[in-house]
Amino acid sequence: MHKDCEYILLSEQEIKDIVKDMAKKISEDYKDKNLILIGLLKGSVLFMSDLMRELSIDCAIDFICASSYGSGTESSGRVNIVKDVSQPLDGKDVLIVEDIIDSGNTLNFITKYFAAKNAASVKICTMLSKPSRRVVEIPVDYVGREVPDEFVIGYGLDYAEKYRNLPYIGVLKPSVYS
Ligand code: PRP
């Protein structure tokens, strides 16, 4: 375990099981649809690559980068699109792939943004959710695990751009950010 990690919240094996389970549900729900997975950079990269490999149906992929955090631990509430998707979404069934939902600000903005691009449907798939931190209520269609209000790192999740490459999800020692 990384020295800055207090404890492991989800092991590699637990993550694998969650992803497999989600992919099975998504493959059933989207079997007659025009699925495009859109990953929110950068946190979703590991989840996205694992999830798409487990799907048993065809899909397209794309990425968007919308940042609402600075280098600290709190959401600023402002959402900026840093990189947009690279294809039209008209008539497509968009499934947003996210690493974590915290305040809900990012996805509240992004779901409306994709709907305005004439997507046939827009749903949300997230590895983690922190319901206790929600500021905006948004419907979340697939959730890997609900987590307590602690600073989580690994499997794409960072603190000041570090720890994204850890293969497990852990809780950051408070001494690192306080
Ligand atoms: C994180 C995370 C979500 C968002 C969740 O992204 O990946 O996109 O914050 O917070 P919210 O629900 O309060 O909006 P971040 O902007 O830190 O970028 P990153 O994916 O590059 O880490």
Residues whose N, C-alpha, C, O or C-beta is under 5 A from the ligand:
A	BS01	PRP	L40 L41 K42 G43 A66 S67 S68 Y69 S75 D99 I100 I101 D102 S103 G104 N105 T106 L107
